[in-house]
Amino acid sequence: MDSLKMSFVKMMTDDAQTLQKERCFRLWVNSLGIATYVNNVFENVRNGWVLLEVLDKVFP
């Protein structure tokens, strides 16, 4: 039972870290002033268009 609790705590910590990194990346991408506004990194980056816009801003 203790190992199950430990794995759940680790999973919750990983989720919190992932959300923090996603928010940080999303804020940075939106600060670049690209045409596409990013609400959810995982959904908006799926087709690659946002990444191309970011590359165009970073390396014109």
N, CA, C and O atoms as a GROMACS GRO file, in nm:
protein
  240
    1MET      N    1   0.081  -0.119   0.000
    1MET     CA    2   0.000   0.000   0.000
    1MET      C    3   0.086   0.126   0.000
    1MET      O    4   0.050   0.224  -0.065
    2ASP      N    5   0.196   0.125   0.070
    2ASP     CA    6   0.283   0.242   0.075
    2ASP      C    7   0.344   0.272  -0.062
    2ASP      O    8   0.360   0.389  -0.098
    3SER      N    9   0.379   0.168  -0.136
    3SER     CA   10   0.438   0.192  -0.268
    3SER      C   11   0.335   0.254  -0.362
    3SER      O   12   0.371   0.334  -0.449
    4LEU      N   13   0.210   0.218  -0.347
    4LEU     CA   14   0.104   0.277  -0.429
    4LEU      C   15   0.088   0.426  -0.397
    4LEU      O   16   0.071   0.508  -0.487
    5LYS      N   17   0.094   0.460  -0.268
    5LYS     CA   18   0.085   0.600  -0.228
    5LYS      C   19   0.205   0.679  -0.281
    5LYS      O   20   0.189   0.792  -0.326
    6MET      N   21   0.322   0.619  -0.275
    6MET     CA   22   0.443   0.687  -0.322
    6MET      C   23   0.436   0.712  -0.472
    6MET      O   24   0.474   0.820  -0.518
    7SER      N   25   0.388   0.615  -0.549
    7SER     CA   26   0.379   0.634  -0.693
    7SER      C   27   0.275   0.742  -0.727
    7SER      O   28   0.294   0.817  -0.822
    8PHE      N   29   0.167   0.750  -0.650
    8PHE     CA   30   0.066   0.853  -0.673
    8PHE      C   31   0.123   0.991  -0.643
    8PHE      O   32   0.098   1.086  -0.718
    9VAL      N   33   0.199   1.004  -0.536
    9VAL     CA   34   0.261   1.132  -0.500
    9VAL      C   35   0.359   1.174  -0.608
    9VAL      O   36   0.363   1.291  -0.646
   10LYS      N   37   0.439   1.079  -0.658
   10LYS     CA   38   0.535   1.110  -0.764
   10LYS      C   39   0.462   1.154  -0.890
   10LYS      O   40   0.506   1.247  -0.958
   11MET      N   41   0.351   1.087  -0.923
   11MET     CA   42   0.274   1.122  -1.042
   11MET      C   43   0.217   1.263  -1.028
   11MET      O   44   0.216   1.339  -1.125
   12MET      N   45   0.168   1.299  -0.911
   12MET     CA   46   0.114   1.433  -0.889
   12MET      C   47   0.223   1.539  -0.902
   12MET      O   48   0.198   1.646  -0.957
   13THR      N   49   0.343   1.510  -0.853
   13THR     CA   50   0.454   1.603  -0.864
   13THR      C   51   0.494   1.622  -1.010
   13THR      O   52   0.520   1.734  -1.054
   14ASP      N   53   0.499   1.512  -1.084
   14ASP     CA   54   0.533   1.520  -1.226
   14ASP      C   55   0.430   1.603  -1.302
   14ASP      O   56   0.467   1.682  -1.389
   15ASP      N   57   0.302   1.585  -1.271
   15ASP     CA   58   0.197   1.662  -1.337
   15ASP      C   59   0.211   1.811  -1.307
   15ASP      O   60   0.194   1.894  -1.397
   16ALA      N   61   0.241   1.845  -1.184
   16ALA     CA   62   0.257   1.986  -1.147
   16ALA      C   63   0.375   2.048  -1.220
   16ALA      O   64   0.367   2.161  -1.266
   17GLN      N   65   0.485   1.974  -1.232
   17GLN     CA   66   0.602   2.024  -1.303
   17GLN      C   67   0.573   2.039  -1.451
   17GLN      O   68   0.616   2.137  -1.513
   18THR      N   69   0.501   1.945  -1.509
   18THR     CA   70   0.465   1.953  -1.650
   18THR      C   71   0.376   2.074  -1.676
   18THR      O   72   0.397   2.145  -1.775
   19LEU      N   73   0.280   2.098  -1.590
   19LEU     CA   74   0.192   2.214  -1.608
   19LEU      C   75   0.269   2.344  -1.596
   19LEU      O   76   0.242   2.440  -1.669
   20GLN      N   77   0.364   2.350  -1.504
   20GLN     CA   78   0.444   2.471  -1.488
   20GLN      C   79   0.529   2.497  -1.612
   20GLN      O   80   0.538   2.611  -1.658
   21LYS      N   81   0.590   2.392  -1.666
   21LYS     CA   82   0.673   2.407  -1.787
   21LYS      C   83   0.587   2.444  -1.907
   21LYS      O   84   0.628   2.525  -1.990
   22GLU      N   85   0.468   2.384  -1.917
   22GLU     CA   86   0.378   2.415  -2.028
   22GLU      C   87   0.336   2.561  -2.022
   22GLU      O   88   0.332   2.629  -2.124
   23ARG      N   89   0.304   2.610  -1.903
   23ARG     CA   90   0.262   2.750  -1.887
   23ARG      C   91   0.375   2.845  -1.923
   23ARG      O   92   0.352   2.946  -1.990
   24CYS      N   93   0.495   2.814  -1.878
   24CYS     CA   94   0.611   2.898  -1.907
   24CYS      C   95   0.636   2.905  -2.058
   24CYS      O   96   0.659   3.013  -2.112
   25PHE      N   97   0.634   2.790  -2.125
   25PHE     CA   98   0.656   2.785  -2.270
   25PHE      C   99   0.545   2.859  -2.344
   25PHE      O  100   0.572   2.932  -2.440
   26ARG      N  101   0.420   2.841  -2.300
   26ARG     CA  102   0.306   2.908  -2.363
   26ARG      C  103   0.317   3.059  -2.351
   26ARG      O  104   0.292   3.131  -2.448
   27LEU      N  105   0.354   3.108  -2.234
   27LEU     CA  106   0.370   3.252  -2.215
   27LEU      C  107   0.483   3.307  -2.302
   27LEU      O  108   0.471   3.416  -2.358
   28TRP      N  109   0.592   3.232  -2.313
   28TRP     CA  110   0.704   3.276  -2.397
   28TRP      C  111   0.662   3.282  -2.544
   28TRP      O  112   0.691   3.379  -2.614
   29VAL      N  113   0.594   3.178  -2.591
   29VAL     CA  114   0.550   3.174  -2.731
   29VAL      C  115   0.455   3.290  -2.760
   29VAL      O  116   0.468   3.357  -2.862
   30ASN      N  117   0.361   3.314  -2.671
   30ASN     CA  118   0.266   3.424  -2.692
   30ASN      C  119   0.333   3.560  -2.685
   30ASN      O  120   0.285   3.655  -2.746
   31SER      N  121   0.443   3.571  -2.612
   31SER     CA  122   0.514   3.699  -2.602
   31SER      C  123   0.590   3.732  -2.730
   31SER      O  124   0.631   3.847  -2.750
   32LEU      N  125   0.610   3.634  -2.817
   32LEU     CA  126   0.683   3.657  -2.941
   32LEU      C  127   0.601   3.737  -3.042
   32LEU      O  128   0.657   3.795  -3.135
   33GLY      N  129   0.471   3.740  -3.024
   33GLY     CA  130   0.385   3.815  -3.116
   33GLY      C  131   0.355   3.742  -3.245
   33GLY      O  132   0.338   3.806  -3.349
   34ILE      N  133   0.349   3.610  -3.241
   34ILE     CA  134   0.315   3.535  -3.362
   34ILE      C  135   0.165   3.547  -3.388
   34ILE      O  136   0.089   3.586  -3.301
   35ALA      N  137   0.125   3.512  -3.510
   35ALA     CA  138  -0.016   3.528  -3.551
   35ALA      C  139  -0.110   3.434  -3.475
   35ALA      O  140  -0.224   3.471  -3.448
   36THR      N  141  -0.064   3.316  -3.440
   36THR     CA  142  -0.147   3.217  -3.373
   36THR      C  143  -0.132   3.231  -3.222
   36THR      O  144  -0.020   3.224  -3.170
   37TYR      N  145  -0.243   3.250  -3.151
   37TYR     CA  146  -0.239   3.257  -3.005
   37TYR      C  147  -0.246   3.116  -2.949
   37TYR      O  148  -0.331   3.037  -2.989
   38VAL      N  149  -0.157   3.084  -2.857
   38VAL     CA  150  -0.149   2.949  -2.801
   38VAL      C  151  -0.223   2.945  -2.668
   38VAL      O  152  -0.186   3.013  -2.573
   39ASN      N  153  -0.328   2.864  -2.663
   39ASN     CA  154  -0.403   2.842  -2.538
   39ASN      C  155  -0.355   2.717  -2.467
   39ASN      O  156  -0.347   2.714  -2.345
   40ASN      N  157  -0.324   2.614  -2.544
   40ASN     CA  158  -0.279   2.486  -2.490
   40ASN      C  159  -0.164   2.438  -2.578
   40ASN      O  160  -0.184   2.409  -2.696
   41VAL      N  161  -0.046   2.429  -2.522
   41VAL     CA  162   0.073   2.392  -2.601
   41VAL      C  163   0.054   2.257  -2.666
   41VAL      O  164   0.086   2.240  -2.784
   42PHE      N  165   0.003   2.160  -2.592
   42PHE     CA  166  -0.007   2.024  -2.643
   42PHE      C  167  -0.103   2.015  -2.762
   42PHE      O  168  -0.079   1.936  -2.853
   43GLU      N  169  -0.208   2.092  -2.761
   43GLU     CA  170  -0.304   2.091  -2.872
   43GLU      C  171  -0.258   2.180  -2.988
   43GLU      O  172  -0.267   2.140  -3.104
   44ASN      N  173  -0.209   2.299  -2.958
   44ASN     CA  174  -0.176   2.396  -3.062
   44ASN      C  175  -0.047   2.364  -3.137
   44ASN      O  176  -0.028   2.411  -3.249
   45VAL      N  177   0.040   2.284  -3.079
   45VAL     CA  178   0.168   2.252  -3.143
   45VAL      C  179   0.156   2.122  -3.224
   45VAL      O  180   0.249   2.085  -3.296
   46ARG      N  181   0.045   2.056  -3.212
   46ARG     CA  182   0.027   1.924  -3.272
   46ARG      C  183   0.053   1.922  -3.423
   46ARG      O  184   0.116   1.828  -3.473
   47ASN      N  185   0.007   2.022  -3.498
   47ASN     CA  186   0.025   2.019  -3.643
   47ASN      C  187   0.156   2.083  -3.689
   47ASN      O  188   0.191   2.073  -3.806
   48GLY      N  189   0.227   2.149  -3.599
   48GLY     CA  190   0.358   2.204  -3.633
   48GLY      C  191   0.360   2.348  -3.680
   48GLY      O  192   0.466   2.409  -3.689
   49TRP      N  193   0.244   2.405  -3.710
   49TRP     CA  194   0.239   2.541  -3.763
   49TRP      C  195   0.292   2.642  -3.662
   49TRP      O  196   0.367   2.733  -3.699
   50VAL      N  197   0.254   2.628  -3.536
   50VAL     CA  198   0.299   2.720  -3.432
   50VAL      C  199   0.451   2.714  -3.419
   50VAL      O  200   0.516   2.817  -3.403
   51LEU      N  201   0.507   2.595  -3.426
   51LEU     CA  202   0.653   2.582  -3.416
   51LEU      C  203   0.722   2.651  -3.533
   51LEU      O  204   0.829   2.710  -3.515
   52LEU      N  205   0.663   2.644  -3.652
   52LEU     CA  206   0.721   2.714  -3.767
   52LEU      C  207   0.715   2.865  -3.747
   52LEU      O  208   0.809   2.936  -3.783
   53GLU      N  209   0.605   2.914  -3.692
   53GLU     CA  210   0.594   3.057  -3.663
   53GLU      C  211   0.697   3.101  -3.559
   53GLU      O  212   0.758   3.208  -3.572
   54VAL      N  213   0.718   3.019  -3.457
   54VAL     CA  214   0.817   3.049  -3.353
   54VAL      C  215   0.956   3.052  -3.415
   54VAL      O  216   1.034   3.144  -3.388
   55LEU      N  217   0.989   2.954  -3.497
   55LEU     CA  218   1.120   2.952  -3.562
   55LEU      C  219   1.140   3.074  -3.650
   55LEU      O  220   1.251   3.128  -3.656
   56ASP      N  221   1.036   3.117  -3.718
   56ASP     CA  222   1.046   3.234  -3.803
   56ASP      C  223   1.074   3.360  -3.722
   56ASP      O  224   1.145   3.450  -3.768
   57LYS      N  225   1.020   3.368  -3.600
   57LYS     CA  226   1.046   3.483  -3.513
   57LYS      C  227   1.185   3.477  -3.451
   57LYS      O  228   1.254   3.578  -3.442
   58VAL      N  229   1.226   3.358  -3.410
   58VAL     CA  230   1.355   3.343  -3.341
   58VAL      C  231   1.470   3.354  -3.440
   58VAL      O  232   1.571   3.418  -3.411
   59PHE      N  233   1.456   3.291  -3.555
   59PHE     CA  234   1.558   3.295  -3.660
   59PHE      C  235   1.498   3.351  -3.788
   59PHE      O  236   1.459   3.275  -3.876
   60PRO      N  237   1.487   3.485  -3.800
   60PRO     CA  238   1.422   3.545  -3.918
   60PRO      C  239   1.500   3.525  -4.046
   60PRO      O  240   1.457   3.570  -4.153
   0.00000   0.00000   0.00000
